[in-house]
Amino acid sequence: MQYLEINIPVLDEKKEVLMAELELLGFESFWDKGSEVAAYIIEENFNHKLLYDKLAKYGMENSFSISKMENKNWNEEWESNYEPILIGSQVFVRSPFHEPNSEVNYEVIIQPQMSFGTGHHQTTQLVIEMMLTTDFTKKSVLDMGSGTGVLAILAEKMGASHVVAIDYDENCVENAAENLKYNGSENVKILQGSHEAIPDQEFDVVLSNITKNINVGLIPFLAKATKKGGQIILAGFLNFDLEEIDNIVCSHGFAIDRNISKGDWECLMYTKK
């Protein structure tokens, strides 16, 4: 597959918002270079006009450059720069080639394959921080958009008795299955699909760390999958979407418990009435 690299000069305060919007156009990953952001997309998925129109909102429609990337093992390149991360002083997310950390409550091993959810993105960190304030003992858990499976694995380590992790991307499902083996996770089941893959059962805790538009479309299905008195944790959207998300979730029978933020990103927890 041929990838394109689009370099966009952008001010720091606009980077997070811009990357979130470009993700909706099919861009798969980003590199913050300081004064500019490099965005990466498969060439056949690239639409020049859509990018031009999006950047016109910021007055940057004539400032970006496009180049074809050298064909090489970029996943291997990315792995070599992958660093472990400590979240909330209790959770240590590392790869199999990093040294263990015996001083934390929970250690999650993730084989990095550029799947979303290695613990480095703000939204994943926010969900983990919210999870640390939640009781998972003997709980059933649904993890939508599971990516690497990091949240599902952590839920089991925190005491969940039954976890279902769902992702539509075949590569993510394969990567998550590999990570289950690294962590010895016997109570986590990985499924491929979207709302149609949700089992016909109700869960004590539902996790959904996906983009805003996908979350909005999933809320009716996630509400149905949440037990009365159960909790739902949502992330993957920016602070200016907070009111819209809150109104939709509350209209499906939930009451907000709390929210936390990191930069421009938000994470919300609700309880089903």
C-alpha positions in Angstrom: 0.0 0.0 0.0 1.2 3.5 -0.9 0.9 6.1 1.8 0.9 9.8 1.5 2.4 12.3 4.0 0.6 15.6 4.2 2.6 18.3 6.2 0.4 21.1 7.6 1.8 24.2 9.4 -0.5 24.7 12.4 -0.5 26.5 15.7 -0.3 24.4 18.9 -3.8 25.4 20.1 -5.4 24.0 16.8 -3.5 20.7 16.5 -5.8 18.5 18.5 -8.9 19.8 16.8 -7.3 19.5 13.4 -6.2 15.9 13.9 -9.6 14.9 15.1 -11.2 16.4 12.0 -8.7 14.8 9.7 -9.3 11.4 11.2 -12.9 11.7 9.9 -11.4 12.1 6.4 -9.6 8.8 6.6 -6.2 9.8 7.9 -4.8 7.0 10.0 -1.9 8.5 12.1 -0.2 11.8 12.9 3.2 13.1 13.8 3.5 16.4 15.8 6.7 18.0 14.4 6.4 21.1 16.4 5.5 23.9 14.0 3.6 21.5 11.7 1.7 18.2 11.8 2.3 15.4 9.4 -0.8 13.4 8.6 -0.7 9.9 6.9 -3.3 8.3 4.7 -3.5 5.5 2.1 -3.2 7.1 -1.3 -6.4 5.6 -2.7 -8.3 7.0 0.2 -7.1 10.5 -0.2 -9.5 13.2 -1.5 -7.7 16.4 -2.3 -10.8 18.6 -2.3 -12.1 17.3 1.0 -8.7 18.2 2.6 -8.7 21.6 0.9 -12.2 22.4 2.2 -11.4 21.3 5.7 -8.2 23.3 5.9 -10.0 26.3 4.5 -11.9 26.6 7.8 -8.5 27.5 9.4 -7.2 29.6 6.5 -4.6 26.9 5.8 -5.9 25.6 2.4 -2.8 26.8 0.5 -0.1 26.0 3.1 0.1 22.2 3.1 2.4 19.9 1.1 1.9 16.3 -0.1 4.6 13.7 -0.7 4.6 9.9 -1.2 6.2 7.9 1.6 9.1 5.6 1.0 8.1 1.9 1.0 9.5 0.4 4.1 8.3 -1.4 7.3 6.8 1.6 9.0 5.3 -0.6 11.7 8.8 -1.8 12.6 10.0 1.7 12.6 7.2 2.8 14.9 7.9 -0.1 17.3 11.5 1.0 17.7 10.3 4.3 19.0 7.5 3.0 21.2 7.9 3.9 24.9 6.0 2.5 27.9 3.6 4.8 29.7 2.5 5.2 33.3 -1.1 6.3 33.8 -2.6 7.6 37.1 0.5 6.2 38.9 -1.3 2.8 38.9 -1.3 1.5 35.4 1.8 0.7 33.4 1.3 0.0 29.7 4.4 -1.6 28.0 5.4 -3.8 25.1 6.8 -7.3 25.6 10.3 -6.0 25.0 10.2 -3.5 27.9 11.2 -4.3 31.5 8.3 -5.1 33.9 7.2 -2.6 36.5 6.6 -4.2 39.9 5.6 -1.0 41.6 2.2 -0.5 39.9 -1.2 -2.1 40.6 -1.8 -3.0 37.0 0.6 -3.8 34.2 -0.8 -4.2 30.7 1.4 -5.7 27.9 0.6 -4.4 24.4 2.4 -5.5 21.3 2.5 -2.2 19.3 1.2 -2.5 15.8 -0.1 1.1 15.3 -3.6 0.0 16.4 -5.4 2.7 18.3 -5.2 2.3 22.0 -1.6 1.8 23.0 -2.2 4.1 26.0 -0.4 7.1 24.4 -3.5 9.0 23.1 -5.2 11.3 25.5 -8.6 9.6 25.1 -7.2 6.2 26.1 -5.5 7.8 29.1 -8.7 9.5 30.1 -10.7 6.3 30.0 -8.1 4.5 32.1 -8.1 7.3 34.7 -11.9 7.1 34.8 -11.7 3.3 35.1 -9.4 3.7 38.2 -12.3 5.3 40.0 -14.7 2.5 39.1 -15.4 -0.9 40.7 -14.9 -3.7 38.2 -15.1 -6.6 40.7 -17.1 -9.5 39.3 -18.6 -7.1 36.7 -19.5 -7.8 33.1 -17.9 -5.3 30.7 -18.4 -4.3 27.0 -15.5 -2.5 25.3 -16.6 -1.0 21.9 -13.9 0.0 19.5 -11.4 -2.0 21.5 -8.3 -1.4 19.3 -5.4 -3.2 20.9 -7.7 -4.5 23.7 -5.9 -2.4 26.3 -9.1 -1.3 28.1 -10.7 -4.8 28.0 -7.5 -6.3 29.4 -7.3 -3.7 32.1 -11.0 -4.3 33.1 -10.2 -8.0 33.6 -7.1 -7.2 35.6 -9.3 -4.9 37.8 -11.6 -7.8 38.6 -14.1 -8.0 35.8 -15.5 -11.6 35.4 -16.6 -11.3 31.8 -15.4 -8.9 29.1 -16.5 -8.6 25.5 -14.3 -6.5 23.2 -15.5 -5.4 19.8 -13.8 -3.7 16.9 -14.7 -3.5 13.2 -11.1 -3.6 12.0 -9.7 -7.1 11.3 -6.1 -6.0 12.1 -7.2 -4.6 15.5 -9.0 -7.8 16.3 -5.9 -9.9 15.4 -3.7 -7.5 17.4 -6.0 -7.6 20.4 -6.1 -11.5 20.3 -2.3 -11.5 20.4 -2.3 -9.1 23.4 -4.8 -11.3 25.3 -2.1 -14.0 25.2 0.6 -11.7 26.4 -1.6 -10.8 29.4 -3.0 -14.2 30.1 -6.5 -12.8 29.7 -8.9 -15.7 29.9 -12.1 -13.8 30.5 -12.0 -11.5 27.5 -13.7 -12.4 24.2 -12.8 -10.5 21.0 -15.4 -10.0 18.3 -15.2 -8.3 14.9 -18.0 -5.9 13.9 -20.0 -2.9 15.2 -23.4 -2.7 17.0 -24.6 -5.9 15.3 -21.8 -7.8 17.1 -23.0 -6.8 20.6 -24.3 -9.9 22.3 -27.9 -10.1 23.3 -27.1 -9.4 27.0 -26.8 -6.5 29.4 -23.4 -5.4 30.9 -22.5 -3.7 34.2 -20.0 -1.4 32.6 -19.8 -0.2 28.9 -16.6 1.4 27.5 -16.7 3.3 24.2 -13.5 5.2 23.2 -14.3 6.0 19.6 -14.7 9.1 17.5 -17.6 11.5 18.2 -19.7 10.6 15.1 -19.4 6.9 15.7 -20.2 7.2 19.4 -23.3 9.2 18.6 -24.5 6.5 16.2 -23.8 3.8 18.8 -25.4 5.3 21.8 -28.9 3.7 21.3 -27.2 0.3 21.1 -24.9 0.9 24.0 -27.9 2.1 26.1 -29.7 -1.1 25.3 -26.6 -3.1 26.3 -26.2 -1.4 29.7 -27.9 -2.8 32.8 -30.1 -0.5 34.9 -27.8 1.0 37.5 -24.9 0.1 35.2 -22.3 2.6 34.0 -21.1 3.8 30.6 -17.8 5.6 30.0 -17.5 7.5 26.8 -14.5 9.2 25.2 -13.1 10.2 21.8 -14.6 13.6 21.4 -13.6 17.2 22.0 -14.8 19.6 24.6 -16.9 21.6 22.2 -19.0 18.4 21.6 -19.7 17.9 25.3 -23.2 19.5 25.3 -24.3 17.5 22.3 -23.0 14.2 23.6 -24.5 14.9 27.1 -28.0 15.6 25.6 -28.0 12.5 23.5 -26.9 10.2 26.3 -29.3 11.6 28.9 -32.2 11.2 26.4 -31.5 7.5 26.5 -32.1 7.2 30.2 -28.7 8.0 31.7 -27.6 10.5 34.4 -24.2 12.0 34.3 -21.8 11.1 37.2 -18.7 13.1 36.3 -16.4 14.1 33.5 -12.6 14.6 33.2 -10.6 16.2 30.5 -7.1 16.3 29.1 -6.2 19.1 26.7 -9.2 19.4 24.3 -10.4 15.9 24.9 -13.3 14.8 27.2 -14.3 11.6 29.0 -17.8 11.2 30.5 -19.3 8.6 32.9 -23.0 8.0 33.2 -25.3 5.7 35.2 -28.4 4.2 33.7 -31.5 5.1 35.6 
